[in-house]
Amino acid sequence: DLSVDRRDATRATVDTEVVMSWHFRPSETVRYRTVDLSETGMRIRSTTPLIEGMTGTLVSTLPEGRRLDQACMVVWCRGGSGGTGYEAGLRFF
């Protein structure tokens, strides 16, 4: 059960930006604001809904530009807190 698995890892609040390249459009990158991070994944904020099962690569963090090259998959997406935008859970693999 994915909902149980994502709570197994300790999450740390992280407020930064990440650059993502989705596999369905690898030549374009998208920036997202992070909410929290664990060893197994992260939660991000998005202005558009992300489809469960989408895969991509976390390319880098901003503003420092540190390379990540971490493959991940969207495991859930829901309306964001405060009624604006969306939040999505990404699982690393």
Backbone hydrogen bonds in HBPLUS format (Angstrom, degrees):
<---DONOR---> <-ACCEPTOR-->    atom                        ^
c    i                          cat <-CA-CA->   ^        H-A-AA   ^      H-
h    n   atom  resd res      DA  || num        DHA   H-A  angle D-A-AA Bond
n    s   type  num  typ     dist DA aas  dist angle  dist       angle   num
A0004-VAL N   A0001-ASP O   3.18 MM   3  5.58 133.2  2.42 106.4 117.7     1
A0005-ASP N   A0001-ASP O   3.14 MM   4  6.43 164.7  2.16 152.0 156.5     2
A0006-ARG N   A0002-LEU O   3.01 MM   4  6.14 165.4  2.04 157.8 159.0     3
A0007-ARG N   A0004-VAL O   3.10 MM   3  5.49 146.4  2.22 108.0 117.9     4
A0008-ASP N   A0005-ASP O   3.03 MM   3  5.26 159.0  2.07 109.6 116.4     5
A0012-ALA N   A0037-LEU O   2.79 MM  25  5.31 165.3  1.81 152.4 155.4     6
A0037-LEU N   A0012-ALA O   2.88 MM  25  5.31 149.3  1.98 142.2 151.8     7
A0014-VAL N   A0035-VAL O   3.04 MM  21  5.52 160.9  2.08 119.7 125.6     8
A0034-THR N   A0016-THR O   2.89 MM  18  5.55 167.8  1.90 155.8 158.7     9
A0062-LEU N   A0017-GLU O   2.84 MM  45  5.15 156.3  1.90 145.2 144.2    10
A0018-VAL N   A0032-TYR O   2.88 MM  14  5.45 157.1  1.93 154.8 162.6    11
A0032-TYR N   A0018-VAL O   2.96 MM  14  5.45 156.4  2.02 153.3 160.7    12
A0019-VAL N   A0060-SER O   2.80 MM  41  5.25 160.0  1.84 154.3 155.9    13
A0059-VAL N   A0019-VAL O   2.69 MM  40  5.38 150.6  1.77 153.9 162.8    14
A0020-MET N   A0030-VAL O   2.75 MM  10  5.19 168.0  1.77 156.3 160.5    15
A0030-VAL N   A0020-MET O   2.83 MM  10  5.19 154.3  1.89 147.1 155.9    16
A0021-SER N   A0057-THR O   2.92 MM  36  5.26 159.3  1.96 149.0 155.9    17
A0057-THR N   A0021-SER O   2.82 MM  36  5.26 156.4  1.88 144.8 152.2    18
A0025-ARG N   A0022-TRP O   3.04 MM   3  5.54 154.9  2.10 114.5 122.2    19
A0023-HIS N   A0055-THR O   2.96 MM  32  5.89 172.3  1.97 140.6 143.1    20
A0028-GLU N   A0025-ARG O   3.18 MM   3  5.94 169.0  2.19 124.8 128.2    21
A0045-ARG N   A0033-ARG O   2.79 MM  12  5.33 154.4  1.86 160.0 167.4    22
A0035-VAL N   A0043-ARG O   2.75 MM   8  5.31 157.3  1.80 157.7 150.6    23
A0043-ARG N   A0036-ASP O   2.97 MM   7  5.34 158.4  2.02 140.3 144.9    24
A0038-SER N   A0041-GLY O   2.81 MM   3  5.35 155.9  1.87 171.8 166.4    25
A0092-PHE N   A0040-THR O   2.78 MM  52  5.45 164.9  1.81 135.9 141.2    26
A0042-MET N   A0090-LEU O   2.94 MM  48  5.25 144.6  2.07 135.5 146.6    27
A0090-LEU N   A0042-MET O   2.74 MM  48  5.25 171.8  1.75 169.0 171.6    28
A0044-ILE N   A0088-ALA O   2.93 MM  44  5.44 158.3  1.97 154.2 160.7    29
A0088-ALA N   A0044-ILE O   2.96 MM  44  5.44 154.3  2.02 147.8 154.5    30
A0046-SER N   A0086-TYR O   2.86 MM  40  5.10 158.8  1.91 138.6 142.0    31
A0086-TYR N   A0046-SER O   2.78 MM  40  5.10 150.6  1.87 160.6 165.2    32
A0054-MET N   A0051-ILE O   3.05 MM   3  5.75 161.2  2.08 141.6 143.1    33
A0053-GLY N   A0074-VAL O   2.79 MM  21  5.29 175.2  1.79 148.8 150.0    34
A0074-VAL N   A0054-MET O   2.90 MM  20  5.41 156.4  1.95 153.6 161.5    35
A0056-GLY N   A0072-CYS O   3.05 MM  16  5.62 156.4  2.10 151.0 153.4    36
A0072-CYS N   A0056-GLY O   2.95 MM  16  5.62 156.8  2.01 151.5 151.4    37
A0058-LEU N   A0070-GLN O   2.81 MM  12  5.06 169.2  1.82 147.1 144.9    38
A0069-ASP N   A0058-LEU O   2.87 MM  11  5.53 108.5  2.39 139.8 159.1    39
A0070-GLN N   A0058-LEU O   3.09 MM  12  5.06 154.0  2.16 138.7 143.1    40
A0068-LEU N   A0059-VAL O   2.77 MM   9  5.21 169.6  1.78 133.5 133.0    41
A0061-THR N   A0066-ARG O   3.02 MM   5  5.37 141.0  2.18 135.9 147.8    42
A0065-GLY N   A0061-THR O   2.74 MM   4  5.12 128.0  2.01 134.2 148.0    43
A0093-PHE N   A0071-ALA O   3.03 MM  22  5.65 156.5  2.09 137.3 137.2    44
A0073-MET N   A0091-ARG O   2.92 MM  18  5.32 141.5  2.06 137.7 149.8    45
A0091-ARG N   A0073-MET O   2.85 MM  18  5.32 161.4  1.88 152.5 156.4    46
A0075-VAL N   A0089-GLY O   2.82 MM  14  5.60 169.6  1.83 159.6 163.3    47
A0089-GLY N   A0076-TRP O   2.95 MM  13  5.26 154.3  2.02 135.5 143.1    48
A0078-ARG N   A0087-GLU O   2.96 MM   9  5.61 157.8  2.01 160.4 167.7    49
A0087-GLU N   A0078-ARG O   2.86 MM   9  5.61 161.8  1.90 162.9 168.4    50
A0080-GLY N   A0085-GLY O   2.92 MM   5  5.23 170.3  1.93 121.0 118.7    51
A0083-GLY N   A0080-GLY O   3.15 MM   3  5.64 141.8  2.31 134.6 133.7    52
